[in-house]
């Protein structure tokens, strides 16, 4: 992270920190959770992403001289507080769910413990990094699953909302399941595979479509993929492509990589193109399609028998156009007193979805030992453990009569510590390792959870102790 992003924060983070600095609670230790309330696109689960960038941000927190001068010019902050910022050092503990993990509403996916001053100041960037990439990774996972094993390439850089959104969005797309990206910078920075061939402008540059294809094939005989819809796919594009394959590649002992279709009735065209290529002796020539695709279009195309090997997906992936916001929030859940006791805190609202789960917690995922499938997640108080050697009862925290006795299971805590007293203690996996981990973790979910429409609700339960604590606090703060 070459740019110092410390000042990328909401003003209230600074005004709250300034207020705490001059109060008796200056040294109070707080616990904050990041969590989200609903899965984008009404899906069954989301995909965690963005932790590597969060780590880089936290490792480089520092206020520059010009930052301090700007804050002084606002006439909002005391000089002692500005001096504190000038010598700022991050000292918090941070836990996070690893990138690529399927995640569910209400469970803490990032937890921060440390001085209130510091915990206040990082809210925006915690949310910004995780919200954006988790949104794109979740969308990419939906699209990749719709492709039923066919490669999906991220083609959206020119449609992204900013250059950062293009680069980091492409990273998140690979986490979610994309086989590569057209964004060269993202591929270079994160070690993913760059993919791309030509635009319609290449074909238009030359005296004929045939000439354009011929020159390209000579230049890239080992990776020749031709865009065949500049004029007419069936009457011009494919005949010219086959002619070039015969006259240029075949004499060189090379085989074409494929053809790409970017417009028209793609399902109909791919069926016709497949037959034309097969009849010409190129059954191994792949067909790649693009043009404002999403998971629903891809699914319908395959149901209708489209002959597609690869999907290039742009704007609806890189912008997650069907669901523009991930919706993660960052809430205070506990304060530690002078004796070291953790005092739980809760936010109560008439909107029950906004009532928080108090206290310092951790999330466990229970796996059935016979099938390997995930049974449920259980949020417990942080000091609690789940004994795998004996049956464990889980229950719906809202409809408590819904209970299940779990046996022969493995309980795995989801979050890992990434900072210990301000020092990074976690090494991020490579992008390819995260993508492979994501694929394996998604396979642990039942197919019913992975439906696009009306997926089965995966249970996120509370331990009995945590449920009792929350209920007690709700009663304490209830009003009529």
C-alpha positions, 0 to 999 in steps of 0.5 A, a space after each residue: 500500500 504505497 499511499 498513506 490512507 490513515 486520513 481515510 476516515 469519517 470525521 466523527 471518528 476523530 471527534 469521538 477520539 478527541 472527546 475520549 482523549 479528554 475524558 476519564 475513559 481515555 485509556 478504556 479498552 473496547 471491543 468492536 465487531 464487524 458483522 453484516 446483517 443480510 447476504 447480497 442478492 438474498 443468497 445463502 452465504 457470502 464470501 470473506 475477502 479484503 483482509 490482506 489489504 486491511 492488514 497493510 492499512 493497519 501496519 502503515 497507520 501514521 499521521 503525516 505532518 500535513 495531516 496534523 496541520 489540516 486537522 489543526 485548521 478545522 479548529 475542532 481538536 485540542 493541541 494535546 490530542 493533535 500531538 497524540 496523533 502526530 506520534 500515533 502507534 497502533 496497539 490493538 489486537 485484531 481477529 478476522 475470519 480468513 479470506 475465502 471463508 463462507 460467512 453468514 449474517 450477525 456473526 463477527 467477521 472482524 473483532 478489534 480489541 484495544 484503546 477506544 482512541 485507536 478502535 474509533 479511528 479505524 472504523 471506516 477502513 475496516 468496513 471499506 476494505 472488507 465490505 467492497 471485496 466481500 461484495 465482489 467475491 460473493 458475486 463472483 462465487 455466484 457467477 462461477 457456480 452458475 457456470 457449472 465448471 466452465 471458466 469465468 474470466 473477470 472482464 470489468 476494469 473499464 466499468 469499475 467505479 474507480 481504479 482501486 475498485 478495478 484492481 481490488 475487485 479483480 482480486 476479489 473476483 479470483 477469490 470468489 472463483 474466477 479463473 483470471 482477469 483482464 486487469 493486468 495490474 491486478 494480475 501483476 500485483 496479486 499473481 493471478 492470470 491475465 486474460 484477453 485477446 482483441 477488441 472490435 477496434 482491432 478488426 476495424 483497423 484493417 482492410 478486412 476482417 480476414 486481414 485482421 484475423 490473419 495478422 493476429 494469428 501470425 503474431 499469437 499462434 499459441 494463444 489465438 482467440 478471435 473476436 468474431 462478432 464485429 460484422 456478422 458471426 455466422 456469415 463473416 466472423 466464423 468463416 474468416 476465422 476458419 480460413 485463418 486457422 486453415 491457412 495460418 495456424 495449421 501450416 505452423 502445426 498450431 491449433 486455435 485457442 478459441 473464438 469470442 462472441 460479444 453480442 447477439 443471441 448468444 445461446 443460438 449463435 454458440 450452437 451454430 458456431 460449435 457445429 461450424 467449428 466441429 465440421 471444419 475440424 476444430 472441435 478443440 476450439 473453445 467458445 468464449 462469450 461475453 456481453 453484460 452477463 450475470 449468474 441468471 443469464 449464464 444459468 439460463 443459457 446453459 439450460 437452453 443448451 448454449 455451447 460455451 466453454 468460457 464466460 467473460 463477465 464484466 460490469 455486473 461482476 465488478 460493480 455487483 450491479 444487482 446489489 451495490 452494498 455489502 452492508 457490514 457494520 462496526 459496533 461496540 460490543 464490550 468495554 474492559 474495566 480497570 479490574 480487567 472484567 469485560 462489561 458487555 454492551 448492546 445496541 437496542 432498536 425497534 428494528 430487531 435486525 439492528 439489535 447487536 449481540 453483546 460481549 467478546 465472542 468467537 464463532 465456531 463452525 460445526 462439521 459433520 464427521 461423516 459427510 464433512 458438511 457444515 451443520 451450523 455456526 455457533 457464536 459463543 463467549 470468547 472463553 467458551 469451548 465446544 466439547 466435541 467428545 459429547 453431544 452438543 445442543 444447538 438452538 435457533 436464537 429467535 425461535 428457541 424451541 427449534 433445537 438439535 442435538 449434534 453428535 459425531 462432529 468437529 468444531 472449528 473456530 473461524 477467526 484467526 488473530 492477525 494483530 497482537 498488540 499492534 504487531 502483525 502476526 499473520 501471513 496472508 496466503 497467496 491469491 491462488 491459495 485463497 481461491 483454492 481454500 474458498 472452493 473447498 470451503 464452499 463445497 462443505 455447504 449443502 446444495 440447499 444453502 447454495 440455491 440462487 432463489 430462496 436458499 435454505 437458511 444456514 443456522 447461526 446460533 448462540 451458545 446458551 451462555 451468550 443467549 442468556 447474557 443477551 436476553 438479560 441485557 435486552 430486559 434491562 434496556 427494554 422500554 414500553 
